[in-house]
Amino acid sequence: MGRILSTILVAFFTLGAGLSSAAELTDEDMDNIVRRSYQYIAMYNVINNFALNEHNPMSSGGWNKTYMADALSDHTVKAIARPNNDTLYVITMLDLRSDPVVVHYPAFDSKYVSLETSAYDHYVDIPLSTTKGDFKKPVTMLYYTDRTQGYDGAPVKGVDKYMKMSGDFAIAFLRIMPHAAEPERLKKNMATMKEITVKTLSEHLGKPAKPVKKTRFPAFGRDADLFEKGGRYVMQFVFNHTTFDPNDEMDQAVLAALKPLGVEPGQFFDLTNQPAVGSPARLWKSEIKLDESDGKKFREIAEKIAQESLAIWNSPEGNPYLYDVFKPKGEMTLEPMVVQSAVGPIGLPADQAVYPGIVTTDGKPMNALNDYVIRMSKDQLPPAIAFWSTTLYDSKNGFFIPNDRKKYIVGENGGMKLDDNGGIAIYIAAEKPEGVPEENWLPINRKDEGLDIIMRIYQPDLEKMKTWQVPKAEKQ
């Protein structure tokens, strides 16, 4: 799991073992706890993976630092489920406790660029996007929270925009359409990315950087592992670094769900006093008495929710939450939040991109034991104002299918060739079918492996999307 500042895993709720309490959790209680916690567990894993996992090729290497892609992502990227291979990533990891952070973004020569921000609570904001007319000129943005020390929200010389974050540890995620089919334009955009700078406010004002308190983070890794073994520590840590709105229904529901377990904002948290698994709790007073088997139960619930969420996303009837995911706080409800967190944390809202899943014509799950073809006529192509792509993943982990060609998508940036009538046939096959252009072939490995295909439609024409039909894959 990389360079983890705390490698100790503790059973999710076994820290209450040994407490004399008659209170018990029902199955409904446990399900509610997992569903309410999922957005935080998933984003804790994602954010900490990008900031602290030295084995993640996309890691920033620490807080207030930036990962800058030097190429499109490949199958070595495993820090996030269902990554994309059609945009360039610039990922800045923010620690906003001691000082605001000031990031300078240059102008780009690209049809589509967006800046997405999120914290551990997995609500998504889009402060900048070409869809809003941004990135035509440079912009300097200041990030802060209600808890950022020494900053009261006053204007700062040289800062154009201000972004108040809901969490002390956050991600600012830039996606850039690279125009990979235009070598000079691609080269120009790659060079422009290097003009991005990250400074604390003190450094921006020409002063020495403030000292940052060392922090020991709970372990991070796979969602199911944390639900079984480390979730209580993660949720306490998250609660201590997140702003909760007393008038927000989702906020109050998660606080109520975790309170009986002794997890509340502001509770003393120190991993140096972490008790052994099964020993009486020393950090919390809990109303609930649980044992190690309950951790396994939480894991089972989390895995079941993940499977159900993927089935919803790839429903033959269409994803019912296609236009309801990746929204700001106050605009999300529980069901789409759980689905977006389980399927692929951190994405764009529907006015920026939509992510329909492609299912088979016979309704059966796709498997690498078979070959498939997706056909679209000119009139059936996705209604994208910017561009579109079709990406292949393994269904178990949501990772790219490894292949020597490093070919994972069909689209403008990953390669595609329209036919004489303006349509396209995309082949998913172990061997390239005769007469099929290389650009339209997605290689698979002939074995018993579930497959998923997700289409990305950037800057969709939402009016045309009302009548557009998602294509289906036909088994060969």
C-alpha positions in Angstrom: 0.0 0.0 0.0 3.0 2.2 -0.4 4.7 4.6 2.0 1.9 4.6 4.6 2.6 6.7 7.6 0.8 4.2 9.8 1.0 0.6 8.8 -1.1 -0.7 11.7 -4.5 -2.1 10.7 -7.1 -2.3 13.4 -10.5 -4.1 13.2 -13.2 -1.6 12.1 -15.2 -1.7 15.3 -13.5 -4.3 17.5 -12.0 -1.5 19.6 -15.2 -1.6 21.6 -14.6 -5.2 22.6 -14.5 -5.6 26.3 -16.8 -2.7 27.1 -19.8 -3.5 29.2 -22.7 -2.4 27.0 -25.9 -4.2 26.1 -26.3 -2.1 22.9 -26.1 -4.0 19.6 -26.1 -3.1 16.0 -28.8 -4.5 13.8 -28.1 -5.5 10.2 -29.9 -2.3 9.1 -27.6 -0.3 11.4 -24.5 -1.9 9.9 -25.7 -1.3 6.3 -26.4 2.3 7.1 -23.0 2.8 8.6 -21.2 1.4 5.5 -23.4 3.4 3.1 -22.9 6.6 5.0 -19.1 6.0 5.4 -18.4 4.8 1.9 -17.8 8.3 0.4 -15.2 9.1 3.1 -13.5 5.7 3.0 -13.2 5.7 -0.8 -11.9 9.3 -1.0 -9.5 8.8 1.9 -8.0 6.0 0.0 -7.8 8.0 -3.3 -6.4 11.2 -1.8 -3.8 9.5 0.4 -2.8 7.2 -2.5 -2.1 10.2 -4.7 -0.2 12.0 -1.9 1.6 9.3 0.0 1.9 6.1 -2.0 5.5 6.0 -3.4 4.6 3.0 -5.6 1.8 4.9 -7.3 3.3 6.3 -10.6 0.9 9.2 -10.3 1.8 10.2 -6.7 2.6 13.8 -6.0 5.3 12.7 -3.5 3.7 14.6 -0.6 1.4 17.4 0.3 1.3 20.8 -1.5 3.1 19.1 -4.4 1.9 18.3 -7.9 2.0 15.2 -10.1 2.4 16.2 -13.7 1.7 13.6 -16.4 4.4 13.2 -19.1 2.3 10.8 -21.0 -1.2 9.3 -21.1 -1.9 6.8 -18.3 -1.3 3.1 -18.8 -2.0 -0.2 -17.0 0.5 0.5 -14.2 -1.9 3.1 -12.7 -3.7 1.3 -9.9 -4.3 4.1 -7.4 -7.8 4.7 -8.6 -10.5 2.6 -10.1 -11.4 3.3 -13.7 -8.7 5.9 -14.6 -8.8 7.4 -18.0 -6.4 7.4 -20.9 -7.9 10.3 -22.9 -6.8 13.3 -20.9 -3.5 14.4 -19.3 -3.6 14.6 -15.5 -2.2 17.4 -13.3 -2.9 16.5 -9.7 -2.1 18.8 -6.7 -2.4 17.4 -3.2 -3.3 20.0 -0.6 -2.6 20.3 3.1 -4.5 23.4 4.2 -4.0 23.3 7.9 -1.2 25.7 8.5 -1.4 28.0 5.5 -3.6 28.6 2.4 -2.1 27.2 -0.8 -1.8 29.3 -4.0 -1.8 27.6 -7.4 -1.1 29.3 -10.7 -2.8 27.8 -13.7 -1.7 28.9 -17.2 -3.8 29.3 -20.4 -4.1 26.1 -22.6 -4.5 25.6 -26.3 -7.1 22.8 -25.8 -10.7 22.1 -26.6 -11.3 20.8 -23.1 -9.7 21.6 -19.8 -11.3 21.4 -16.3 -10.3 21.8 -12.7 -12.0 19.5 -10.3 -11.7 19.8 -6.5 -12.7 17.5 -3.7 -11.8 16.6 -0.1 -12.4 13.4 2.0 -16.2 13.9 1.7 -16.2 13.3 -2.1 -18.3 16.3 -3.0 -17.1 17.7 -6.3 -16.7 21.3 -7.4 -15.6 22.6 -10.9 -14.0 26.0 -10.2 -12.6 26.3 -13.7 -13.5 24.8 -17.1 -13.3 25.6 -20.7 -17.1 25.1 -20.8 -17.3 28.3 -18.7 -14.8 30.2 -20.8 -11.8 29.6 -18.5 -8.2 28.8 -19.4 -8.1 31.4 -22.1 -5.8 33.4 -19.8 -3.8 32.5 -16.7 -5.5 32.3 -13.3 -4.1 32.2 -9.8 -6.3 30.5 -7.2 -6.0 30.4 -3.4 -7.3 27.3 -1.5 -8.3 27.4 2.2 -10.7 25.9 4.8 -12.5 27.2 7.8 -9.7 25.8 9.9 -6.7 27.2 7.9 -4.5 29.0 10.4 -3.8 32.7 10.0 -6.2 33.4 7.1 -9.5 35.2 7.5 -10.7 35.2 3.9 -9.2 38.6 3.0 -8.2 39.4 -0.6 -4.6 38.7 -1.5 -2.5 40.6 -4.0 -1.8 38.5 -7.1 -4.7 36.1 -6.4 -7.6 35.9 -8.9 -10.0 33.3 -7.4 -10.6 31.8 -4.0 -11.7 28.3 -3.3 -13.0 27.4 0.2 -12.6 23.6 0.7 -14.6 21.4 3.0 -11.5 19.4 4.2 -8.0 20.1 5.3 -6.6 17.4 3.0 -7.8 17.8 -0.6 -7.2 17.2 -4.2 -7.2 19.7 -7.1 -7.4 17.7 -10.3 -6.7 19.2 -13.7 -7.8 17.3 -16.8 -6.4 18.5 -20.2 -7.5 17.2 -23.6 -4.0 16.6 -25.1 -4.9 16.6 -28.8 -2.7 13.5 -29.1 -3.5 13.3 -32.9 -1.8 16.7 -33.4 1.9 16.3 -32.3 2.7 20.0 -32.2 -0.4 20.9 -30.2 0.3 18.0 -27.8 3.9 19.2 -27.3 2.6 22.7 -26.6 0.1 21.6 -24.0 2.7 19.4 -22.3 5.1 22.4 -22.1 2.3 24.6 -20.8 1.6 22.2 -17.9 5.0 22.9 -16.5 4.1 26.5 -16.0 1.8 25.4 -13.1 3.2 26.5 -9.7 2.2 25.6 -6.2 3.1 27.8 -3.2 1.8 28.3 0.3 0.4 31.8 0.9 3.5 32.7 3.0 5.7 31.7 0.0 3.5 33.6 -2.4 4.0 36.7 -0.2 7.8 36.2 -0.2 8.0 34.9 3.3 9.4 31.5 4.6 7.0 28.6 4.5 5.3 28.0 7.8 6.2 24.8 9.7 3.7 22.0 9.2 2.8 19.7 12.0 3.8 16.1 11.3 0.8 13.8 11.0 0.4 10.1 11.3 -2.3 8.9 8.9 -4.3 5.8 9.5 -3.5 3.1 6.9 -5.0 3.3 3.5 -5.5 0.7 0.7 -8.6 -1.1 -0.6 -12.0 0.1 0.5 -13.1 -3.4 1.7 -9.9 -3.8 3.8 -10.6 -0.6 5.6 -14.2 -1.4 6.3 -13.0 -4.6 7.9 -9.9 -3.5 9.7 -9.2 0.3 9.8 -12.5 2.1 9.3 -12.9 3.5 12.7 -9.6 5.2 12.8 -10.1 6.5 9.3 -13.5 7.9 10.0 -12.3 9.6 13.2 -9.4 11.1 11.3 -11.7 12.3 8.5 -14.2 13.8 11.0 -11.4 15.8 12.6 -10.4 17.3 9.2 -13.8 17.9 7.6 -16.3 20.8 7.8 -19.8 19.6 8.6 -22.9 21.7 7.9 -25.5 21.6 10.7 -28.2 22.2 8.1 -27.0 19.5 5.6 -29.0 16.3 5.7 -26.2 14.1 4.5 -23.7 15.5 7.0 -26.0 15.1 9.9 -26.9 11.5 8.9 -23.3 10.3 8.8 -22.6 12.0 12.2 -25.6 10.3 13.7 -24.6 6.9 12.2 -21.1 7.0 13.7 -21.8 8.6 17.0 -22.9 5.4 18.8 -19.5 4.0 17.9 -17.7 6.9 19.6 -16.6 8.6 16.4 -17.4 12.3 16.6 -15.7 15.5 15.2 -13.0 16.8 17.5 -12.4 13.6 19.5 -8.8 13.1 20.6 -6.9 11.2 18.0 -3.4 9.9 18.3 -2.1 6.8 16.6 0.7 6.5 19.1 -1.9 5.3 21.6 -3.5 2.8 19.2 -4.5 -0.3 21.2 -4.1 -3.8 20.0 -6.9 -5.6 18.1 -9.5 -6.8 20.6 -8.2 -4.8 23.6 -10.5 -2.4 25.4 -10.8 1.0 23.6 -8.6 3.7 25.0 -9.5 6.5 22.6 -13.2 6.3 22.5 -16.2 5.6 24.7 -18.6 3.5 22.6 -22.2 2.5 23.2 -21.7 -0.6 21.1 -20.0 -3.8 22.0 -18.7 -5.7 18.9 -16.1 -8.4 18.2 -13.8 -9.2 15.3 -16.6 -11.0 13.4 -18.4 -7.7 13.0 -15.4 -6.4 11.0 -15.9 -9.2 8.5 -19.6 -8.4 8.4 -18.8 -4.8 7.5 -16.5 -6.0 4.8 -19.2 -8.3 3.3 -21.6 -5.4 3.2 -19.0 -3.1 1.5 -18.2 -5.7 -1.1 -21.9 -6.3 -1.8 -22.5 -2.6 -2.2 -19.6 -2.3 -4.6 -21.0 -5.2 -6.8 -24.5 -3.6 -6.7 -23.1 -0.2 -7.6 -21.3 -1.6 -10.6 -24.5 -3.4 -11.7 -26.4 -0.1 -11.4 -23.8 1.7 -13.4 -23.9 -0.9 -16.2 -27.6 -1.6 -16.0 -29.1 -2.8 -19.4 -31.8 -0.2 -18.8 -29.2 2.5 -18.3 -27.6 4.1 -15.3 -30.4 5.9 -13.4 -27.8 8.2 -11.7 -25.9 9.2 -14.9 -26.8 12.9 -14.4 -26.8 12.8 -10.6 -23.2 12.0 -9.7 -20.1 14.1 -8.9 -22.1 17.1 -7.8 -21.3 19.8 -5.1 -22.4 19.5 -1.5 -26.1 20.2 -1.1 -26.9 18.7 -4.5 -26.1 15.0 -3.8 -28.3 12.3 -2.3 -27.1 9.1 -0.7 -27.8 6.6 -3.5 -25.8 8.3 -6.3 -23.1 9.2 -3.8 -22.6 5.5 -2.8 -22.6 4.4 -6.4 -20.0 7.0 -7.5 -17.8 6.2 -4.5 -17.9 2.4 -5.1 -17.5 2.5 -8.9 -14.9 5.1 -9.5 -14.2 7.8 -7.0 -13.7 11.4 -8.3 -15.3 12.3 -11.6 -17.0 15.1 -13.4 -20.6 16.2 -13.2 -22.9 15.8 -16.2 -22.4 19.4 -17.5 -18.7 18.5 -17.9 -18.8 14.8 -18.8 -21.1 11.8 -18.6 -19.9 8.2 -18.2 -22.5 5.7 -19.6 -21.6 2.0 -19.2 -21.8 -0.2 -22.3 -23.6 -3.5 -21.9 -24.1 -6.5 -24.2 -27.0 -7.0 -26.6 -27.9 -10.2 -24.8 -27.7 -8.6 -21.4 -25.0 -11.0 -20.1 -21.8 -9.7 -18.5 -18.8 -9.3 -20.8 -16.0 -11.8 -20.4 -12.6 -12.1 -22.0 -13.4 -15.7 -23.1 -15.4 -14.0 -25.9 -14.8 -11.2 -28.5 -17.2 -8.3 -28.9 -17.9 -5.5 -31.4 -19.6 -2.1 -30.7 -21.1 -0.5 -33.9 -22.2 3.1 -34.3 -23.3 4.8 -37.5 -22.5 8.5 -38.0 -25.9 9.5 -36.5 -25.3 7.2 -33.5 -22.0 8.7 -32.4 -22.0 10.3 -28.9 -23.2 13.9 -28.8 -19.9 15.4 -27.5 -19.1 19.0 -28.0 -15.5 18.4 -27.0 -14.7 14.7 -27.6 -15.6 11.2 -26.6 -13.9 7.9 -25.8 -14.6 4.3 -25.0 -12.5 2.6 -22.3 -12.0 -1.0 -21.5 -11.4 -2.3 -17.9 -11.4 -5.5 -15.9 -14.6 -5.6 -13.9 -13.0 -6.9 -10.7 -10.6 -4.0 -10.0 -11.5 -1.4 -12.7 -8.0 -1.4 -14.1 -6.8 -1.2 -17.7 -6.3 -4.5 -19.5 -2.5 -4.9 -19.8 -1.2 -5.2 -23.4 2.0 -4.5 -25.2 0.4 -1.9 -27.4 -0.8 0.1 -24.3 -4.1 0.4 -26.0 -7.0 0.9 -23.6 -9.4 3.3 -25.3 -10.8 4.1 -28.7 -11.3 7.9 -29.2 -9.8 11.0 -30.6 -6.9 11.0 -28.2 -6.4 7.2 -28.0 -6.8 6.6 -31.7 -9.8 5.9 -33.8 -10.7 5.6 -37.5 -14.2 6.4 -38.8 -15.4 4.4 -41.8 -16.4 6.0 -45.2 -19.9 6.8 -43.9 -18.6 8.5 -40.7 -19.5 5.6 -38.4 -17.2 3.3 -36.4 -16.9 -0.4 -35.3 -14.9 -1.0 -32.1 -13.6 -4.5 -31.6 -12.8 -6.0 -28.2 -10.8 -9.1 -29.1 -7.8 -11.3 -28.2 -6.4 -11.0 -31.8 -7.0 -8.1 -34.2 -9.7 -9.1 -36.6 -8.7 -9.1 -40.3 -9.4 -5.8 -41.9 -10.0 -3.9 -38.7 -7.9 -0.7 -38.2 -5.4 -0.9 -35.3 -7.0 2.2 -33.9 -10.3 0.5 -33.4 -9.1 -2.6 -31.7 -9.1 -3.0 -27.9 -6.9 -6.1 -27.0 -7.9 -8.5 -24.3 -6.2 -11.6 -22.8 -8.0 -14.8 -23.5 -9.0 -15.9 -20.0 -12.0 -16.1 -17.7 -12.0 -12.4 -16.8 -15.0 -10.0 -16.5 -14.8 -6.9 -18.6 -16.4 -3.5 -18.4 -16.6 -0.7 -21.0 -17.3 2.9 -20.0 -17.9 5.6 -22.5 -16.8 9.2 -21.6 -18.6 12.1 -23.3 -16.8 15.4 -22.6 -18.9 18.5 -22.7 -22.0 16.6 -23.7 -24.8 18.2 -25.6 -27.3 17.6 -22.9 -30.3 18.3 -25.1 -29.2 15.7 -27.6 -28.4 13.3 -24.8 -32.1 13.1 -24.0 -32.7 11.1 -27.1 -29.3 9.5 -27.8 -29.0 5.8 -27.2 -25.9 4.2 -25.6 -24.5 1.6 -28.0 -24.3 -2.1 -27.0 -21.6 -4.7 -27.4 -22.4 -7.7 -29.6 -20.7 -11.0 -28.8 -18.9 -12.4 -31.8 
